[in-house]
């Protein structure tokens, strides 16, 4: 098997007009193997399991506080590097108050500040009506809800009524901060928080950053804002969030020591349980490429906060498995014990599904009153009637986009220009060809077969060969839509489907991302990409072809359409046995995806960090002087020319 290698560092191994140029022999679509996706998921899960087992052995060796602190320092530095670091400078907040609502026992201040220059964050600050202050405070990050900060009303109000200031803000794509706002419809052009996050994350990943850096930065800037207020005790600031907000809170507590107490709800679990669950991985900002491959798990987020007070909050029927939360709690409890702080880690549990925190609100309040007020008195709790989101709005229109304007996450990412490292696409010194299958018996043969890929995954294919004397040129067609016939007796013609994804429900979660979104996230966790794995499949197929007695190894043409074309360009840059390349309907560049706010089906071709090394034109240059034919190269179509950038 040829081993794919790039220098200095590969971005994740594992990247009918055409037929007239290749052969007149093409016909109807080949059927997809419905088990291919399941095979691939099992393979990815096995890679994850092996790395998680290795991590467990590493964590078991941590026996002293010094061991724990050393690992925490290493893990924190690695994670910061993996997300692209954090912005180096803090621009002026330029905070403004847009109004105040007086309520029983508290008031709500409507504020806006700039996380980055002209990148506006809208927030509500719930301030106790009684008491002299300075007060402790909690930064509240909502989950993936269109209402954003308004959904935090009940718990935030109860914080204030118990003497703790609560700052609830709109994360990107929620509440008043739609990032892909369509001024014609007054709605998101993408369809919801998850869709907006995935759009931004795909583009950001290509630059070598990870979208979570911007979520964390918003939360850090909320702490900065609290630090400007004389009524806040900056030594008593906590953080709380549920679901996507729990994710941000976990990251925030790990990276920012100003967080003196944290509670993460409906997020902390263990990958051993999450990857086996029907729902699996969930969201772009929750999935850092290479996270499992680097030897990390959910418990690391908790352990990075040690020995500060921390609450893991779980519901019994959450899509983030309860058993995984228990697993991470038990591991983190031991690590906290090495700090002499086992009593500072708490597991708050309750009934119900994802985000059903109402029954355990009092326990969450009690955790923060102990941690931030050093009070063991039971907090008071009332099921209040929330104000309407429109009443809590900070902007005049209910959206930053058409009231304040400014930057969007897409416009910020489009300005990222990573320094490009030199890359040398090279063919390894030795090529080991796998034993080829014997030529089919008979004079005229056309039949289906399965080629076993390097990972043991079956690749469905179809082969046409006419028995005659001598070796013949080979044409390898990479497509789920083409099937050869017997019209060309002078060539060996093979179609191959590369790890296909049967139609599923992924598009419903993030419509513009297509059916490969969640699968690509799962692959990226273990340091793989669909492009890289498909390139391996192609090289495996070339191994098989050159080992056949009826194939001329000096004449192998490969055709790839769409996303298959991107994988083909990577394979051809590495494997010079591919003598001619024909690519149809493939993207012209990765950079174009970054530059265009809205794009379709990008997860199928995405490679985290690729623009630090090369773009598609560089691949073509690496293939030359072998002929490369490009048919209908695609640039991302502006889906909404009037979109505010």
C-alpha positions as CSV (number, residue, x, y, z in Angstrom):
1,X,0.0,0.0,0.0
2,X,1.3,3.4,-0.8
3,X,1.6,5.6,2.3
4,X,0.4,9.1,1.9
5,X,2.9,11.6,3.2
6,X,3.2,15.4,3.0
7,X,5.9,17.6,4.4
8,X,6.2,19.2,6.9
9,X,2.8,18.2,8.4
10,X,-0.1,16.6,6.6
11,X,-3.5,18.2,7.3
12,X,-5.2,14.9,8.3
13,X,-4.6,11.8,6.2
14,X,-7.4,9.9,6.3
15,X,-8.3,15.0,1.6
16,X,-21.4,13.3,-19.0
17,X,-18.8,15.5,-20.6
18,X,-16.0,13.8,-18.6
19,X,-16.9,10.4,-19.9
20,X,-16.6,11.5,-23.4
21,X,-13.0,12.3,-22.6
22,X,-12.5,9.1,-20.8
23,X,-14.6,6.6,-22.6
24,X,-17.9,6.3,-24.4
25,X,-18.7,3.6,-21.9
26,X,-20.9,5.1,-19.2
27,X,-24.5,4.5,-18.3
28,X,-26.8,4.5,-15.3
29,X,-26.0,5.2,-11.7
30,X,-24.5,2.6,-9.4
31,X,-26.3,1.8,-6.2
32,X,-24.7,2.9,-3.0
33,X,-23.8,0.3,-0.4
34,X,-26.1,1.1,2.5
35,X,-23.8,-0.4,5.0
36,X,-20.8,1.7,4.0
37,X,-21.6,4.5,6.4
38,X,-22.0,2.1,9.3
39,X,-18.7,0.5,8.5
40,X,-17.0,3.8,8.5
41,X,-18.5,4.9,11.7
42,X,-17.5,1.6,13.4
43,X,-14.0,2.1,12.1
44,X,-13.8,5.7,13.4
45,X,-15.2,4.6,16.7
46,X,-12.5,1.9,17.0
47,X,-9.8,4.5,16.4
48,X,-11.4,6.6,19.1
49,X,-11.6,3.7,21.5
50,X,-8.0,2.9,21.1
51,X,-6.9,6.5,21.8
52,X,-9.3,6.8,24.7
53,X,-8.0,3.6,26.3
54,X,-4.5,5.0,25.9
55,X,-5.6,8.2,27.6
56,X,-7.2,6.3,30.5
57,X,-3.8,4.6,31.1
58,X,-2.1,8.0,31.1
59,X,-4.6,9.5,33.5
60,X,-4.3,6.5,35.9
61,X,-0.6,7.3,36.2
62,X,-1.4,10.8,37.7
63,X,-0.9,10.2,41.4
64,X,0.2,13.5,42.8
65,X,-0.9,17.2,42.6
66,X,2.3,17.9,40.8
67,X,1.4,15.3,38.2
68,X,-2.1,16.8,37.8
69,X,-0.8,20.3,37.4
70,X,1.8,19.2,34.9
71,X,-0.8,17.5,32.7
72,X,-3.2,20.5,33.1
73,X,-0.5,22.8,31.8
74,X,0.3,20.6,28.8
75,X,-3.4,20.0,28.0
76,X,-4.4,23.7,28.2
77,X,-1.5,24.8,26.0
78,X,-2.3,22.1,23.4
79,X,-6.0,22.9,23.3
80,X,-5.3,26.6,22.9
81,X,-3.1,25.8,20.0
82,X,-5.7,23.5,18.5
83,X,-8.3,26.3,18.4
84,X,-5.9,28.8,16.9
85,X,-5.2,30.6,20.2
86,X,-7.2,33.6,21.4
87,X,-7.1,37.2,20.1
88,X,-3.9,38.8,21.3
89,X,-5.3,42.2,22.2
90,X,-8.5,43.4,23.9
91,X,-10.1,46.2,21.9
92,X,-12.1,48.8,23.7
93,X,-15.5,47.4,24.9
94,X,-17.3,50.6,24.1
95,X,-20.1,49.3,26.3
96,X,-23.5,51.2,26.2
97,X,-26.7,50.8,28.2
98,X,-29.8,50.8,26.0
99,X,-32.4,50.7,28.8
100,X,-33.4,49.5,32.2
101,X,-36.4,47.4,33.3
102,X,-37.4,47.5,37.0
103,X,-38.7,44.2,38.4
104,X,-39.6,42.9,41.8
105,X,-36.3,42.3,43.6
106,X,-34.0,43.2,40.7
107,X,-33.6,45.3,37.7
108,X,-32.5,44.4,34.1
109,X,-30.0,46.5,32.3
110,X,-29.9,46.2,28.6
111,X,-26.3,46.5,27.4
112,X,-24.2,46.1,24.3
113,X,-20.4,45.8,24.1
114,X,-17.8,45.0,21.4
115,X,-16.1,41.6,21.7
116,X,-13.9,42.4,18.8
117,X,-13.9,45.8,16.9
118,X,-17.5,46.4,15.7
119,X,-18.4,42.8,16.6
120,X,-21.4,43.5,18.9
121,X,-22.6,41.4,21.8
122,X,-26.0,42.1,23.3
123,X,-26.7,41.2,26.9
124,X,-29.0,41.6,29.9
125,X,-27.6,42.3,33.3
126,X,-29.8,41.2,36.2
127,X,-28.8,43.3,39.3
128,X,-30.1,42.8,42.9
129,X,-32.5,45.6,44.0
130,X,-31.1,45.4,47.6
131,X,-27.7,45.2,49.1
132,X,-24.7,47.5,48.9
133,X,-22.4,45.5,46.7
134,X,-20.0,44.9,45.3
135,X,-21.8,41.7,44.3
136,X,-20.6,38.4,43.0
137,X,-21.6,37.7,39.4
138,X,-22.3,34.8,37.0
139,X,-21.8,34.9,33.3
140,X,-24.7,32.9,31.7
141,X,-24.2,31.4,28.2
142,X,-27.4,30.1,26.7
143,X,-27.7,26.9,24.7
144,X,-28.6,26.6,21.0
145,X,-31.8,28.5,21.2
146,X,-33.2,31.1,18.9
147,X,-34.2,33.2,21.9
148,X,-30.7,33.5,23.2
149,X,-30.4,35.4,26.4
150,X,-34.1,35.7,27.0
151,X,-34.2,31.9,27.7
152,X,-32.1,32.5,30.8
153,X,-34.6,34.9,32.5
154,X,-35.9,32.6,35.3
155,X,-32.6,31.5,36.6
156,X,-30.9,34.9,36.0
157,X,-33.7,36.6,38.0
158,X,-33.3,34.2,40.8
159,X,-29.6,34.8,40.9
160,X,-30.3,38.5,41.3
161,X,-33.0,37.9,44.0
162,X,-30.3,36.0,45.9
163,X,-27.7,38.7,45.7
164,X,-25.7,37.6,42.6
165,X,-25.5,39.7,39.5
166,X,-26.3,37.6,36.4
167,X,-25.1,38.6,32.9
168,X,-26.9,36.7,30.2
169,X,-25.7,37.4,26.7
170,X,-26.6,36.4,23.2
171,X,-24.0,33.9,21.8
172,X,-23.4,34.2,18.0
173,X,-26.4,33.2,16.0
174,X,-28.9,33.5,18.8
175,X,-31.2,36.2,20.0
176,X,-30.2,39.5,18.5
177,X,-27.0,38.2,17.0
178,X,-27.9,36.4,13.8
179,X,-24.7,36.1,11.8
180,X,-26.3,35.3,8.4
181,X,-29.2,37.7,8.7
182,X,-31.3,38.1,5.5
183,X,-32.7,41.6,5.5
184,X,-35.4,40.6,3.0
185,X,-37.0,37.9,5.2
186,X,-35.8,39.3,8.5
187,X,-34.6,35.8,9.4
188,X,-31.4,33.7,9.3
189,X,-30.5,32.7,5.7
190,X,-29.2,29.4,7.2
191,X,-32.1,28.4,9.4
192,X,-31.0,28.3,13.1
193,X,-28.1,28.5,15.5
194,X,-26.7,25.0,14.6
195,X,-26.8,25.8,10.9
196,X,-25.1,29.2,11.4
197,X,-22.4,27.7,13.6
198,X,-21.6,25.0,11.1
199,X,-21.4,27.5,8.2
200,X,-18.9,29.6,10.1
201,X,-17.0,26.6,11.5
202,X,-16.3,25.0,8.2
203,X,-14.7,28.2,6.8
204,X,-12.8,28.8,10.0
205,X,-11.4,25.3,10.2
206,X,-9.9,25.7,6.7
207,X,-7.8,28.6,8.0
208,X,-6.5,26.5,10.9
209,X,-8.6,28.2,13.6
210,X,-11.6,26.6,15.4
211,X,-14.8,28.5,15.8
212,X,-14.8,27.9,19.6
213,X,-12.1,30.6,20.0
214,X,-14.7,33.2,19.1
215,X,-17.4,31.8,21.5
216,X,-14.8,31.7,24.3
217,X,-13.7,35.2,23.5
218,X,-17.2,36.6,23.8
219,X,-17.6,35.1,27.2
220,X,-14.2,36.4,28.3
221,X,-15.2,39.9,27.1
222,X,-18.3,39.6,29.2
223,X,-16.0,39.1,32.2
224,X,-14.0,42.1,31.1
225,X,-17.3,44.1,31.0
226,X,-18.2,43.0,34.6
227,X,-14.7,44.1,35.6
228,X,-15.6,47.7,34.6
229,X,-18.5,47.9,37.0
230,X,-17.9,49.2,40.5
231,X,-20.8,47.1,41.8
232,X,-19.1,43.8,40.9
233,X,-16.5,41.9,42.9
234,X,-14.1,40.6,40.3
235,X,-12.8,38.0,42.7
236,X,-16.2,36.4,42.8
237,X,-17.2,35.7,39.2
238,X,-18.7,32.4,38.1
239,X,-19.9,31.0,34.9
240,X,-23.0,28.9,33.9
241,X,-24.3,27.4,30.7
242,X,-26.4,24.6,29.4
243,X,-26.0,22.5,26.2
244,X,-24.0,24.7,23.8
245,X,-23.7,27.2,26.7
246,X,-22.4,24.4,28.8
247,X,-19.7,23.8,26.1
248,X,-18.6,27.4,26.2
249,X,-18.7,27.5,30.0
250,X,-16.4,24.4,30.1
251,X,-14.0,26.0,27.7
252,X,-14.1,29.3,29.5
253,X,-13.4,27.8,32.9
254,X,-10.5,25.8,31.5
255,X,-8.9,28.9,29.8
256,X,-9.8,31.8,32.1
257,X,-8.7,31.7,35.8
258,X,-10.9,34.7,36.6
259,X,-13.8,32.1,36.6
260,X,-13.9,31.2,40.3
261,X,-16.8,28.7,40.0
262,X,-18.4,27.0,37.1
263,X,-21.4,24.8,36.4
264,X,-21.8,23.1,33.0
265,X,-25.2,21.6,32.3
266,X,-26.2,19.0,29.7
267,X,-22.8,18.8,28.1
268,X,-20.2,16.9,30.1
269,X,-20.2,13.2,29.3
270,X,-17.5,10.8,27.9
271,X,-16.7,10.1,24.3
272,X,-16.9,6.4,25.0
273,X,-20.6,6.8,25.6
274,X,-21.3,9.7,23.2
275,X,-19.9,8.0,20.1
276,X,-22.0,4.9,20.8
277,X,-25.2,6.9,21.3
278,X,-27.7,7.3,18.5
279,X,-27.2,11.0,18.4
280,X,-23.4,11.0,18.5
281,X,-21.5,14.2,18.0
282,X,-23.7,17.3,17.9
283,X,-22.2,20.6,16.9
284,X,-19.2,22.4,15.3
285,X,-18.0,24.4,18.3
286,X,-18.3,21.2,20.4
287,X,-16.0,19.3,18.1
288,X,-12.4,20.3,18.0
289,X,-10.5,18.5,15.2
290,X,-8.0,16.1,16.6
291,X,-9.4,16.3,20.2
292,X,-9.6,12.5,20.7
293,X,-6.5,11.9,18.6
294,X,-4.5,14.2,21.0
295,X,-5.6,12.1,24.0
296,X,-8.4,14.2,25.4
297,X,-11.9,13.5,26.7
298,X,-14.7,15.5,28.3
299,X,-13.2,15.0,31.8
300,X,-10.2,17.1,30.8
301,X,-12.4,20.2,30.7
302,X,-13.4,19.6,34.3
303,X,-9.9,18.8,35.4
304,X,-8.5,22.0,33.9
305,X,-10.6,24.0,36.3
306,X,-9.3,22.2,39.4
307,X,-9.3,23.0,42.3
308,X,-11.9,25.7,41.7
309,X,-15.6,24.9,42.6
310,X,-17.2,23.0,39.7
311,X,-20.6,21.4,39.1
312,X,-21.4,18.9,36.4
313,X,-25.1,19.2,35.8
314,X,-26.8,16.2,34.1
315,X,-30.4,15.1,33.3
316,X,-31.2,11.4,33.3
317,X,-32.4,11.3,29.7
318,X,-30.1,13.7,28.0
319,X,-28.7,13.1,24.5
320,X,-25.3,13.7,26.2
321,X,-25.3,10.3,27.9
322,X,-25.8,10.2,31.7
323,X,-23.4,7.3,32.1
324,X,-20.7,9.3,30.4
325,X,-21.3,12.2,32.8
326,X,-20.9,9.7,35.7
327,X,-17.7,8.4,34.2
328,X,-16.2,11.8,33.8
329,X,-17.3,12.9,37.3
330,X,-15.6,9.9,38.9
331,X,-12.4,10.5,37.1
332,X,-12.4,14.2,37.8
333,X,-13.3,13.6,41.5
334,X,-10.0,11.6,41.9
335,X,-8.0,14.4,40.2
336,X,-9.7,17.0,42.4
337,X,-8.8,14.9,45.4
338,X,-5.1,15.2,44.5
339,X,-5.5,18.9,45.0
340,X,-7.2,18.3,48.4
341,X,-10.4,19.7,46.8
342,X,-12.7,16.7,46.3
343,X,-15.5,18.5,48.1
344,X,-15.4,21.3,45.5
345,X,-16.5,19.0,42.7
346,X,-20.3,18.3,42.6
347,X,-22.5,16.3,40.3
348,X,-26.0,17.8,40.2
349,X,-28.5,15.4,38.6
350,X,-32.2,15.6,37.8
351,X,-35.0,14.0,35.8
352,X,-36.0,14.7,32.2
353,X,-34.4,15.3,28.8
354,X,-31.9,17.7,27.4
355,X,-32.0,21.1,29.0
356,X,-34.8,20.2,31.5
357,X,-33.2,22.1,34.3
358,X,-36.2,23.6,36.0
359,X,-36.5,20.9,38.8
360,X,-32.8,21.4,39.7
361,X,-32.6,25.2,39.5
362,X,-32.5,25.4,43.3
363,X,-29.5,23.1,43.5
364,X,-27.7,25.2,40.9
365,X,-28.4,28.3,42.8
366,X,-27.2,26.6,46.0
367,X,-23.9,25.7,44.3
368,X,-23.2,29.3,43.4
369,X,-24.3,30.8,46.7
370,X,-21.8,28.4,48.4
371,X,-19.0,29.0,45.9
372,X,-19.4,32.8,45.4
373,X,-21.0,34.0,48.7
374,X,-19.6,31.4,51.0
375,X,-23.1,30.9,52.3
376,X,-24.8,27.6,53.2
377,X,-28.2,29.1,53.6
378,X,-30.8,27.7,51.2
379,X,-31.4,30.2,48.4
380,X,-34.9,31.4,47.7
381,X,-36.4,30.3,44.3
382,X,-39.5,31.5,42.5
383,X,-40.9,30.3,39.2
384,X,-41.2,33.8,37.7
385,X,-43.0,34.8,34.5
386,X,-40.4,35.9,32.0
387,X,-40.5,39.1,30.0
388,X,-41.0,38.6,26.3
389,X,-37.8,38.5,24.2
390,X,-38.8,41.7,22.5
391,X,-39.0,43.5,25.8
392,X,-35.5,42.3,26.7
393,X,-34.1,43.4,23.3
394,X,-31.1,45.8,23.4
395,X,-31.3,46.9,19.8
396,X,-34.1,49.0,18.2
397,X,-34.9,46.4,15.6
398,X,-34.2,43.2,17.6
399,X,-31.1,42.4,15.5
400,X,-27.6,43.8,15.5
401,X,-27.4,43.3,11.8
402,X,-29.9,45.9,10.8
403,X,-29.6,48.2,13.7
404,X,-25.8,48.5,14.5
405,X,-24.3,46.7,11.5
406,X,-20.7,46.0,12.1
407,X,-18.8,42.7,11.6
408,X,-20.2,39.2,11.3
409,X,-18.3,36.0,12.1
410,X,-18.2,35.4,8.3
411,X,-16.6,38.7,7.6
412,X,-14.1,38.2,10.5
413,X,-13.1,34.8,9.3
414,X,-12.7,36.0,5.7
415,X,-9.9,38.3,6.9
416,X,-7.9,35.5,8.4
417,X,-4.8,34.9,6.3
418,X,-2.7,32.2,7.9
419,X,1.0,32.1,7.1
420,X,1.6,29.3,4.7
421,X,4.2,26.7,5.5
422,X,6.1,25.1,2.7
423,X,4.7,21.8,1.5
424,X,6.4,19.1,-0.5
425,X,4.0,16.6,-1.9
426,X,6.2,13.5,-2.3
427,X,5.9,9.9,-3.3
428,X,7.4,7.5,-0.7
429,X,10.5,5.7,-1.9
430,X,8.8,2.3,-2.0
431,X,5.4,1.3,-3.4
432,X,4.0,-1.9,-2.1
433,X,1.3,-3.3,-4.4
434,X,-1.3,-5.5,-2.8
435,X,-1.9,-8.8,-4.5
436,X,-4.4,-8.2,-7.3
437,X,-7.5,-10.2,-7.8
438,X,-7.3,-12.6,-10.8
439,X,-8.8,-11.5,-14.0
440,X,-12.5,-12.5,-14.3
441,X,-13.1,-15.6,-16.3
442,X,-14.9,-15.5,-19.6
443,X,-14.6,-13.6,-22.8
444,X,-16.9,-10.6,-22.1
445,X,-17.3,-9.7,-18.4
446,X,-19.2,-7.0,-16.6
447,X,-19.9,-7.4,-12.9
448,X,-20.0,-5.9,-9.5
449,X,-17.3,-6.4,-6.9
450,X,-16.1,-5.0,-3.5
451,X,-12.6,-3.7,-3.0
452,X,-11.5,-3.9,0.7
453,X,-10.0,-0.6,1.6
454,X,-7.0,-0.1,3.9
455,X,-9.3,0.2,6.9
456,X,-11.1,-3.0,6.1
457,X,-14.1,-1.1,4.7
458,X,-15.8,-2.5,1.6
459,X,-15.8,-0.2,-1.4
460,X,-18.5,-1.1,-3.9
461,X,-17.4,-1.1,-7.5
462,X,-18.2,-2.3,-11.0
463,X,-15.7,-3.6,-13.6
464,X,-15.8,-4.1,-17.3
465,X,-13.0,-6.0,-19.1
466,X,-13.0,-7.9,-22.4
467,X,-10.6,-10.8,-22.4
468,X,-7.9,-10.5,-25.1
469,X,-4.2,-10.6,-25.4
470,X,-2.0,-8.1,-23.6
471,X,-2.3,-5.4,-21.0
472,X,-4.8,-2.6,-21.5
473,X,-5.1,1.0,-20.3
474,X,-7.2,1.4,-17.2
475,X,-9.9,4.0,-16.4
476,X,-10.9,4.4,-12.8
477,X,-14.2,6.3,-12.5
478,X,-14.9,7.6,-9.0
479,X,-18.6,8.3,-8.9
480,X,-21.8,7.0,-7.5
481,X,-23.5,8.0,-10.7
482,X,-21.7,6.2,-13.5
483,X,-21.6,2.5,-14.5
484,X,-19.6,1.3,-17.5
485,X,-20.8,-1.0,-20.3
486,X,-18.9,-3.1,-22.8
487,X,-18.6,-0.5,-25.5
488,X,-14.8,-0.2,-25.2
489,X,-12.9,-3.5,-25.7
490,X,-9.5,-1.9,-25.4
491,X,-9.7,-0.6,-21.9
492,X,-10.2,-1.9,-18.4
493,X,-13.0,0.2,-17.0
494,X,-13.7,0.4,-13.2
495,X,-16.2,2.5,-11.3
496,X,-15.6,2.8,-7.5
497,X,-17.7,4.4,-4.8
498,X,-15.5,5.9,-2.1
499,X,-17.0,5.4,1.4
500,X,-20.4,6.6,0.4
501,X,-22.9,8.2,2.8
502,X,-26.5,6.9,2.3
503,X,-29.2,9.5,2.6
504,X,-29.7,10.4,6.2
505,X,-31.0,13.1,8.5
506,X,-27.8,15.2,8.8
507,X,-29.1,17.8,6.4
508,X,-32.1,18.5,8.7
509,X,-29.6,19.6,11.4
510,X,-27.7,21.9,9.2
511,X,-29.4,22.2,5.8
512,X,-26.6,23.7,3.7
513,X,-24.0,21.2,5.0
514,X,-25.5,18.2,3.4
515,X,-25.3,14.5,4.5
516,X,-21.7,14.5,5.6
517,X,-21.7,17.1,8.4
518,X,-21.8,15.0,11.5
519,X,-19.8,12.2,9.9
520,X,-17.0,14.7,9.1
521,X,-17.1,15.9,12.7
522,X,-16.7,12.3,14.0
523,X,-13.8,11.8,11.6
524,X,-12.1,15.0,12.6
525,X,-12.1,14.0,16.3
526,X,-9.8,11.2,15.6
527,X,-7.6,13.2,13.2
528,X,-9.2,11.9,9.9
529,X,-11.0,13.6,7.1
530,X,-13.3,12.3,4.4
531,X,-10.9,13.7,1.8
532,X,-7.9,12.0,3.3
533,X,-9.7,8.6,3.8
534,X,-11.0,8.8,0.2
535,X,-7.5,9.6,-1.1
536,X,-6.4,6.4,0.6
537,X,-9.2,4.5,-1.0
538,X,-8.0,5.8,-4.4
539,X,-4.4,4.8,-3.8
540,X,-5.6,1.4,-2.6
541,X,-7.6,1.0,-5.9
542,X,-4.5,1.9,-7.9
543,X,-2.5,-0.7,-6.0
544,X,-5.2,-3.2,-7.1
545,X,-5.1,-2.1,-10.7
546,X,-1.3,-2.2,-11.1
547,X,-1.2,-5.7,-9.7
548,X,-3.6,-7.0,-12.3
549,X,-2.2,-8.9,-15.3
550,X,-4.7,-7.2,-17.7
551,X,-3.8,-3.6,-16.8
552,X,-1.0,-1.5,-18.3
553,X,0.4,0.2,-15.2
554,X,1.8,3.0,-17.3
555,X,-1.6,4.1,-18.4
556,X,-4.0,4.7,-15.5
557,X,-6.5,7.5,-15.9
558,X,-8.7,8.5,-12.9
559,X,-11.9,10.6,-13.1
560,X,-13.5,12.2,-10.1
561,X,-16.7,14.2,-9.9
562,X,-17.6,16.8,-7.2
563,X,-16.1,15.9,-3.8
564,X,-14.5,12.8,-5.3
565,X,-12.5,15.1,-7.5
566,X,-11.0,16.8,-4.5
567,X,-9.9,13.5,-3.1
568,X,-8.5,12.5,-6.5
569,X,-6.4,15.6,-6.7
570,X,-4.8,14.7,-3.3
571,X,-4.3,11.1,-4.3
572,X,-2.7,12.1,-7.6
573,X,-0.4,14.6,-5.9
574,X,0.9,11.7,-3.8
575,X,0.8,8.8,-6.3
576,X,2.5,9.3,-9.7
577,X,1.2,5.9,-10.9
578,X,-2.0,8.0,-11.7
579,X,-0.9,9.1,-15.2
580,X,-3.9,11.3,-16.1
581,X,-6.5,13.2,-14.0
582,X,-9.9,14.3,-15.0
583,X,-11.9,16.3,-12.5
584,X,-15.5,17.6,-13.0
585,X,-17.7,19.9,-10.9
586,X,-15.1,20.3,-8.2
587,X,-14.4,23.5,-6.2
588,X,-11.8,25.7,-7.6
589,X,-10.2,26.5,-4.2
590,X,-10.6,26.2,-0.5
591,X,-10.1,29.9,-0.1
592,X,-13.3,30.6,-2.0
593,X,-15.2,28.8,0.7
594,X,-13.7,31.1,3.3
595,X,-14.5,34.2,1.3
596,X,-18.1,33.4,0.5
597,X,-20.4,33.6,3.6
598,X,-22.8,30.9,2.5
599,X,-21.7,27.7,0.8
600,X,-23.1,24.2,0.3
601,X,-21.9,20.7,1.2
602,X,-18.4,21.9,2.3
603,X,-17.9,19.2,5.1
604,X,-17.4,16.6,2.4
605,X,-14.2,18.3,1.2
606,X,-13.1,20.2,4.3
607,X,-9.6,19.7,5.7
608,X,-8.9,21.5,9.0
609,X,-5.9,23.8,8.6
610,X,-5.4,23.1,4.9
611,X,-4.9,26.8,4.0
612,X,-1.8,26.8,6.3
613,X,-0.2,24.6,3.7
614,X,-1.8,24.6,0.3
615,X,-4.9,25.2,-1.8
616,X,-6.4,23.3,-4.7
617,X,-4.3,25.1,-7.4
618,X,-1.2,24.0,-5.4
619,X,-2.4,20.4,-5.7
620,X,-2.7,20.8,-9.5
621,X,0.8,22.2,-9.7
622,X,2.1,19.2,-7.7
623,X,0.5,16.8,-10.2
624,X,2.0,18.4,-13.3
625,X,3.5,17.6,-15.8
626,X,1.0,14.8,-15.8
627,X,-2.1,16.0,-17.6
628,X,-4.9,17.4,-15.5
629,X,-8.3,18.2,-17.1
630,X,-10.7,20.4,-15.2
631,X,-14.3,20.5,-16.3
632,X,-16.6,23.1,-14.8
633,X,-14.6,24.1,-11.8
634,X,-16.9,25.6,-9.3
635,X,-16.8,28.7,-7.2
636,X,-19.2,29.1,-4.3
637,X,-22.3,30.6,-5.7
638,X,-23.5,33.7,-3.8
639,X,-26.7,32.4,-2.4
640,X,-27.8,35.8,-1.2
641,X,-26.1,38.7,-3.0
642,X,-27.8,41.1,-0.6
643,X,-26.5,39.4,2.5
644,X,-25.0,41.8,4.9
645,X,-21.3,41.0,5.3
